[in-house]
Amino acid sequence: MVKENSSYKKIKNVRELIIESIECEPGTEGCTADPDTCPNSPDLCDKKLSMFGYYDDTIKESVEETLSKSLDELTNTFVASAKKWETVVYPALFCFVLLSAYGFYLIFSLTKDISILTHEMVSISRNMSTISRDVHNMNVVMKEQSVHIGEMNNHMRNVSISVNQMRYDISVMNSNVSRPMNFMNSFMPW
């Protein structure tokens, strides 16, 4: 068990402080300065009952003045705080509305694009069978073209051999014709 500290003082509320500060008027018999246990009636006691306890008119005015000042300060502080928050909250609220409108636009345009895409996918799937058939036909044609290109390659080889033979024959003819022409050129005046 924890021992309670004997020097520990109980925190008093405002009512208890006011009641302690008020002393009974001299000559009032039996006044305890405690409204709960006071044996005198309010007619006999010159103190008056309030929410804080018994107090006279000067204390009443002081308490009312203090409460009035405190409420004024609280009101002024609240107004200043509200103005500070207005400079933050209103622009933030405007930005939130602007961003939410832009977000709505983005979602709307995305759903519109997805809708268009789904409609186009139907036509694409219809056309895919046609594309598949055409690619198959193209494959058959490409095999035929490959055979024809192979034949063209053989023919080009034959042409190349024939051109090479022609070059050789022209070279021989050139050497046979150039000697007599050189001889004849020596007789020509130009």
C-alpha positions as CSV (number, residue, x, y, z in Angstrom):
1,M,0.0,0.0,0.0
2,V,1.1,3.5,-0.7
3,K,1.2,5.8,2.2
4,E,-0.7,9.0,1.7
5,N,1.4,12.1,2.1
6,S,0.2,14.2,5.0
7,S,1.6,17.4,3.4
8,Y,-0.7,16.8,0.4
9,K,-3.3,19.6,0.2
10,K,-6.6,19.2,-1.5
11,I,-7.1,21.6,-4.4
12,K,-9.9,23.9,-3.6
13,N,-12.6,25.1,-6.0
14,V,-13.6,28.8,-6.4
15,R,-16.7,28.4,-4.1
16,E,-14.5,27.1,-1.2
17,L,-12.0,30.0,-1.7
18,I,-14.7,32.6,-1.6
19,I,-16.4,31.1,1.5
20,E,-13.0,31.0,3.3
21,S,-12.2,34.6,2.4
22,I,-15.6,35.8,3.8
23,E,-15.6,36.2,7.5
24,C,-18.7,36.6,9.5
25,E,-19.7,40.0,10.6
26,P,-19.0,40.7,14.3
27,G,-22.2,40.2,16.3
28,T,-23.8,37.6,14.1
29,E,-24.2,34.6,16.4
30,G,-23.7,31.1,15.1
31,C,-22.5,32.1,11.6
32,T,-20.3,29.4,10.3
33,A,-19.6,31.1,6.9
34,D,-20.7,27.9,5.3
35,P,-24.1,28.1,3.5
36,D,-24.7,24.4,3.9
37,T,-24.4,24.5,7.7
38,C,-25.3,28.1,8.6
39,P,-28.0,28.0,11.3
40,N,-29.1,31.6,10.7
41,S,-31.7,32.5,8.2
42,P,-30.8,34.9,5.3
43,D,-32.8,37.6,7.0
44,L,-30.5,37.6,10.1
45,C,-27.2,37.4,8.1
46,D,-26.1,40.4,6.0
47,K,-24.3,38.1,3.6
48,K,-26.2,36.9,0.5
49,L,-26.2,33.5,-1.1
50,S,-24.7,33.0,-4.6
51,M,-23.5,30.2,-6.6
52,F,-20.1,30.7,-5.0
53,G,-21.3,31.0,-1.4
54,Y,-22.0,34.0,0.8
55,Y,-20.5,37.3,-0.1
56,D,-21.3,41.0,0.3
57,D,-22.1,43.6,-2.4
58,T,-18.4,44.6,-2.9
59,I,-17.3,41.0,-3.5
60,K,-20.3,40.6,-5.8
61,E,-19.3,43.6,-7.9
62,S,-15.7,42.4,-8.0
63,V,-16.7,38.9,-9.1
64,E,-19.1,40.2,-11.7
65,E,-16.4,42.6,-13.0
66,T,-13.9,39.8,-13.2
67,L,-16.3,37.5,-14.9
68,S,-17.2,40.2,-17.4
69,K,-13.6,40.9,-18.2
70,S,-12.8,37.2,-18.6
71,L,-15.8,36.8,-20.9
72,D,-14.7,39.8,-22.9
73,E,-11.1,38.4,-23.2
74,L,-12.5,35.0,-24.1
75,T,-14.7,36.5,-26.8
76,N,-11.9,38.6,-28.2
77,T,-9.5,35.6,-28.2
78,F,-12.2,33.5,-29.9
79,V,-12.8,36.2,-32.6
80,A,-9.1,36.5,-33.3
81,S,-8.7,32.8,-33.4
82,A,-11.6,32.5,-35.8
83,K,-10.1,35.1,-38.1
84,K,-6.8,33.2,-38.1
85,W,-8.6,30.0,-38.9
86,E,-10.7,31.8,-41.6
87,T,-7.5,32.6,-43.5
88,V,-6.5,28.9,-43.4
89,V,-9.9,27.1,-43.7
90,Y,-11.5,29.1,-46.5
91,P,-8.7,28.7,-48.9
92,A,-8.3,25.1,-48.0
93,L,-12.0,24.5,-48.5
94,F,-11.8,26.3,-51.9
95,C,-8.8,24.1,-52.9
96,F,-10.7,21.0,-51.7
97,V,-13.7,21.9,-53.8
98,L,-11.6,22.6,-56.8
99,L,-9.6,19.4,-56.5
100,S,-12.8,17.3,-55.9
101,A,-14.3,18.9,-59.1
102,Y,-11.2,18.0,-61.0
103,G,-11.2,14.5,-59.6
104,F,-14.9,14.1,-60.6
105,Y,-13.9,15.3,-64.2
106,L,-11.0,12.8,-64.3
107,I,-13.3,9.9,-63.2
108,F,-16.0,11.0,-65.6
109,S,-13.5,11.1,-68.5
110,L,-11.9,7.8,-67.5
111,T,-15.3,6.0,-67.5
112,K,-16.1,7.6,-70.8
113,D,-12.8,6.4,-72.3
114,I,-13.3,2.9,-70.9
115,S,-16.8,2.8,-72.4
116,I,-15.5,3.7,-75.8
117,L,-12.7,1.1,-75.4
118,T,-15.2,-1.6,-74.6
119,H,-17.3,-0.8,-77.7
120,E,-14.2,-0.8,-79.8
121,M,-13.0,-4.1,-78.4
122,V,-16.2,-5.7,-79.7
123,S,-15.4,-4.6,-83.2
124,I,-11.7,-5.5,-82.8
125,S,-12.7,-9.0,-81.7
126,R,-14.9,-9.3,-84.8
127,N,-12.0,-8.2,-87.0
128,M,-9.5,-10.5,-85.4
129,S,-11.0,-13.5,-87.1
130,T,-10.6,-11.8,-90.5
131,I,-7.1,-10.8,-89.7
132,S,-6.2,-14.4,-88.6
133,R,-7.7,-15.7,-91.9
134,D,-5.8,-13.1,-94.0
135,V,-2.5,-13.9,-92.2
136,H,-3.0,-17.6,-92.9
137,N,-3.6,-16.8,-96.6
138,M,-0.6,-14.6,-96.6
139,N,1.5,-17.5,-95.2
140,V,0.4,-19.7,-98.1
141,V,1.2,-17.0,-100.6
142,M,4.6,-16.4,-99.0
143,K,5.5,-20.0,-99.4
144,E,4.7,-19.8,-103.1
145,Q,6.7,-16.6,-103.3
146,S,9.6,-18.2,-101.6
147,V,9.6,-21.0,-104.3
148,H,9.4,-18.4,-107.1
149,I,12.2,-16.3,-105.6
150,G,14.4,-19.5,-105.4
151,E,13.7,-20.1,-109.1
152,M,14.6,-16.4,-109.8
153,N,17.8,-16.9,-108.0
154,N,18.7,-19.8,-110.2
155,H,17.8,-17.9,-113.3
156,M,19.9,-14.9,-112.2
157,R,22.8,-17.2,-111.7
158,N,22.4,-18.4,-115.3
159,V,22.1,-14.8,-116.5
160,S,25.3,-13.9,-114.5
161,I,27.1,-16.8,-116.2
162,S,25.9,-15.8,-119.6
163,V,26.9,-12.1,-119.1
164,N,30.3,-13.3,-117.9
165,Q,30.7,-15.4,-121.1
166,M,29.6,-12.3,-123.2
167,R,32.2,-10.2,-121.4
168,Y,34.9,-12.7,-122.2
169,D,33.8,-12.9,-125.9
170,I,33.7,-9.1,-126.2
171,S,37.2,-8.9,-124.7
172,V,38.5,-11.4,-127.3
173,M,36.7,-9.5,-130.1
174,N,38.2,-6.2,-128.8
175,S,41.7,-7.6,-129.0
176,N,41.1,-9.1,-132.5
177,V,39.6,-5.8,-133.9
178,S,41.9,-3.3,-132.1
179,R,45.1,-4.4,-133.9
180,P,43.8,-3.9,-137.5
181,M,42.1,-0.7,-136.4
182,N,45.3,0.7,-135.0
183,F,47.0,-0.1,-138.2
184,M,44.2,1.6,-140.3
185,N,44.2,4.6,-137.9
186,S,47.8,5.4,-138.9
187,F,46.6,5.9,-142.5
188,M,43.8,8.2,-141.6
189,P,44.5,12.0,-141.7
190,W,42.5,12.9,-138.6
